[in-house]
Amino acid sequence: MTRAGRPGGRRSNGMPAGRPSAGGRLALSIALLLLICAASALFGRYPEPGFTTPAQLASDPMAARVVTAVRLPRIAAAVLVGSVLGAAGCVFQLVFANPLVDAGFLGVSQGASFGAVVAMVAGGGFYALFGGALAAALAALALSMFLAGRIRFGGAVLRLVLSGIAVSAFFSAAVALVKYGADPLGELPDIMYWMMGGLSGASWSTLAMAGPVAAAAVAALVLLRWRTALLSLDEATATSLGARPRLERTVTLGLAGLGVAAVTAVAGPVAWVGLIVPHLARLVLRTDGSATVPGSAVLGAAFVVACDTVARGAFPGELPLGIVTALMGTVVFFVLLLSRRVRVERG
């Protein structure tokens, strides 16, 4: 008999001996995130393109100022954006039992965009933009829930899917209407640039407003990950296991929507993170269970920090973050599709 611990043996939990568990892989993911953040803080175009050495930071006060006042707030904002979108995308995929949905599936991102562009046309600053994005995103989520409760056919998940499609289309049309009526020489370029997504405006003051909301949402989603995993089962099975699907689905989706609204106000719409990162978390952690929620938060943060570093420092001019995440996300998605790592069946 082959003993666990020898080559080819297995541990008592069924994992091959010598391979780290999901918890160990999560710890390695956290270490990777910290390494990427440290590299991002030292990478940029000042005092010269490339990495800044500790000796340069010690001898150049301006370089140290750039790191503390410009790069660190952007890194903190990128961590928040990535962790929220990653965790929320994973939660949406679990709740809908569909790996091809993302964090804006119920119209949350479109609603937040509508509130933000209305605030921009009205001439408000970041506080008005944040409040408008948050209010409109929650209104979109509430409208999706309301419509789902009024649909008289299909199961609970199907009703949410249909209502989410309708609400997303409505707020997308509303955003287009606002852009059509905006000043083409003043407001419209600002709106178009904001819609591409980016962290060029991130600062400690903006993080002080959006950070607590986003961090609380991520923390709550991680704490509720066991309950969320039950929601991926059919309603009868989840109820038999002690879940209250209707209430817990509403709470979970509400928390995810709140976090997405907060980070959308900071960074604008950032594409593909909520879709692709949960797949990476399942691949890295080698599990489809509740551990994918914290894994998606950590890997989402690492992904957005890496993309923002490329966006601001790898080219002569800064690229919008949403363009970089879309390009990198589609490449990763193609690789996963070709390697058959994306599972589209239910469960």
Backbone hydrogen bonds, N-H to C=O, Kabsch-Sander energy under -0.5 kcal/mol:
donor,donor_aa,acceptor,acceptor_aa,energy
5,G,6,R,-0.5
6,R,3,R,-1.7
9,G,6,R,-2.8
11,R,15,M,-3.0
14,G,11,R,-1.7
17,A,9,G,-2.2
19,R,16,P,-1.6
25,R,21,S,-2.5
26,L,22,A,-2.1
27,A,23,G,-2.1
28,L,24,G,-2.1
29,S,25,R,-2.0
30,I,26,L,-2.1
31,A,27,A,-2.2
32,L,28,L,-2.2
33,L,29,S,-2.3
34,L,30,I,-2.3
35,L,31,A,-2.2
36,I,32,L,-2.5
37,C,33,L,-2.5
38,A,34,L,-2.3
39,A,35,L,-2.4
40,S,36,I,-2.5
41,A,37,C,-2.1
42,L,38,A,-1.0
43,F,39,A,-0.6
43,F,40,S,-0.8
44,G,50,G,-2.0
50,G,44,G,-2.2
52,T,42,L,-3.4
57,L,53,T,-1.8
58,A,54,P,-2.1
59,S,55,A,-1.7
60,D,56,Q,-1.8
64,A,60,D,-1.9
65,R,61,P,-2.2
66,V,62,M,-2.4
67,V,63,A,-1.9
68,T,64,A,-2.3
69,A,65,R,-2.8
70,V,66,V,-1.7
71,R,66,V,-2.3
72,L,67,V,-2.7
74,R,70,V,-1.3
75,I,71,R,-2.6
76,A,72,L,-2.7
77,A,73,P,-2.6
78,A,74,R,-2.7
79,V,75,I,-2.5
80,L,76,A,-2.1
81,V,77,A,-2.9
82,G,78,A,-2.8
83,S,79,V,-2.5
84,V,80,L,-2.4
85,L,81,V,-2.6
86,G,82,G,-2.5
87,A,83,S,-2.4
88,A,84,V,-3.0
89,G,85,L,-2.3
90,C,86,G,-2.1
91,V,87,A,-2.4
92,F,88,A,-2.7
93,Q,89,G,-2.2
94,L,90,C,-2.1
95,V,91,V,-3.0
96,F,92,F,-2.4
97,A,94,L,-0.6
98,N,93,Q,-1.5
101,V,98,N,-0.9
105,F,102,D,-1.5
107,G,104,G,-1.6
111,G,107,G,-2.6
112,A,108,V,-2.7
113,S,109,S,-2.3
114,F,110,Q,-2.1
115,G,111,G,-2.4
116,A,112,A,-2.2
117,V,113,S,-2.6
118,V,114,F,-2.1
119,A,115,G,-1.8
120,M,116,A,-2.1
121,V,117,V,-2.4
122,A,118,V,-2.1
123,G,120,M,-0.9
124,G,119,A,-2.4
129,L,125,G,-2.4
130,F,126,F,-3.3
131,G,127,Y,-2.4
132,G,128,A,-2.8
133,A,129,L,-2.7
134,L,130,F,-2.5
135,A,131,G,-2.6
136,A,132,G,-2.5
137,A,133,A,-2.1
138,L,134,L,-2.2
139,A,135,A,-2.1
140,A,136,A,-2.4
141,L,137,A,-2.3
142,A,138,L,-2.6
143,L,139,A,-2.5
144,S,140,A,-2.2
145,M,141,L,-2.3
146,F,142,A,-2.7
147,L,143,L,-2.7
148,A,144,S,-2.3
149,G,145,M,-1.7
150,R,146,F,-0.8
150,R,147,L,-0.9
151,I,147,L,-1.2
159,R,155,G,-2.2
160,L,156,A,-1.9
161,V,157,V,-2.3
162,L,158,L,-2.4
163,S,159,R,-2.5
164,G,160,L,-2.5
165,I,161,V,-2.2
166,A,162,L,-1.9
167,V,163,S,-2.6
168,S,164,G,-2.5
169,A,165,I,-2.1
170,F,166,A,-2.1
171,F,167,V,-2.4
172,S,168,S,-2.1
173,A,169,A,-2.2
174,A,170,F,-2.0
175,V,171,F,-2.3
176,A,172,S,-2.1
177,L,173,A,-2.1
178,V,174,A,-2.1
179,K,175,V,-2.4
180,Y,176,A,-2.0
181,G,177,L,-1.6
182,A,178,V,-0.7
182,A,179,K,-0.7
188,L,183,D,-3.0
190,D,186,G,-0.8
191,I,187,E,-2.5
192,M,188,L,-2.8
193,Y,189,P,-2.3
194,W,190,D,-2.5
195,M,191,I,-2.5
196,M,192,M,-0.7
196,M,193,Y,-0.9
197,G,194,W,-1.6
198,G,267,A,-2.7
202,A,199,L,-1.6
207,L,203,S,-2.2
208,A,204,W,-1.7
209,M,205,S,-0.9
210,A,206,T,-2.4
211,G,207,L,-2.5
213,V,209,M,-0.5
214,A,210,A,-2.4
215,A,211,G,-3.1
216,A,212,P,-2.2
217,A,213,V,-2.0
218,V,214,A,-2.3
219,A,215,A,-2.6
220,A,216,A,-2.3
221,L,217,A,-2.3
222,V,218,V,-2.4
223,L,219,A,-2.3
224,L,220,A,-2.0
225,R,222,V,-1.3
228,T,224,L,-2.4
229,A,225,R,-2.0
230,L,226,W,-1.0
231,L,227,R,-1.0
231,L,228,T,-0.6
232,S,228,T,-0.5
232,S,229,A,-1.0
233,L,230,L,-1.7
238,A,234,D,-2.6
239,T,235,E,-2.3
240,S,236,A,-2.1
241,L,237,T,-1.1
242,G,239,T,-1.7
243,A,238,A,-2.3
248,E,244,R,-2.8
249,R,245,P,-2.5
250,T,246,R,-1.7
251,V,247,L,-2.4
252,T,248,E,-2.6
253,L,249,R,-2.5
254,G,250,T,-2.1
255,L,251,V,-2.3
256,A,252,T,-2.3
257,G,253,L,-2.6
258,L,254,G,-2.2
259,G,255,L,-2.2
260,V,256,A,-2.4
261,A,257,G,-2.3
262,A,258,L,-1.9
263,V,259,G,-2.1
264,T,260,V,-2.2
265,A,261,A,-1.7
266,V,262,A,-0.9
267,A,263,V,-2.9
268,G,264,T,-2.6
271,A,269,P,-0.6
276,I,272,W,-2.7
277,V,273,V,-1.9
279,H,275,L,-0.6
280,L,276,I,-1.8
281,A,277,V,-2.6
282,R,278,P,-2.2
283,L,279,H,-2.1
284,V,280,L,-3.0
285,L,281,A,-2.8
286,R,282,R,-1.3
287,T,282,R,-0.7
292,T,289,G,-1.7
293,V,290,S,-1.8
295,G,291,A,-1.8
296,S,292,T,-2.4
297,A,293,V,-1.9
298,V,294,P,-2.4
299,L,295,G,-2.7
300,G,296,S,-2.3
301,A,297,A,-1.9
302,A,298,V,-2.2
303,F,299,L,-2.5
304,V,300,G,-2.4
305,V,301,A,-2.4
306,A,302,A,-2.2
307,C,303,F,-2.4
308,D,304,V,-2.9
309,T,305,V,-2.1
310,V,306,A,-2.0
311,A,307,C,-2.5
312,R,308,D,-2.2
313,G,309,T,-1.8
314,A,310,V,-1.8
319,L,311,A,-2.4
321,L,197,G,-0.8
322,G,196,M,-0.9
322,G,197,G,-1.0
323,I,320,P,-0.7
324,V,320,P,-1.4
325,T,321,L,-2.7
326,A,322,G,-1.8
327,L,323,I,-2.4
328,M,324,V,-2.8
329,G,325,T,-2.6
330,T,326,A,-2.4
331,V,327,L,-1.8
332,V,328,M,-2.4
333,F,329,G,-2.5
334,F,330,T,-2.6
335,V,331,V,-2.1
336,L,332,V,-2.5
337,L,333,F,-2.6
338,L,334,F,-2.7
339,S,335,V,-1.7
340,R,337,L,-1.3
341,R,336,L,-3.3
342,V,336,L,-0.7
343,R,341,R,-0.6
344,V,342,V,-0.6
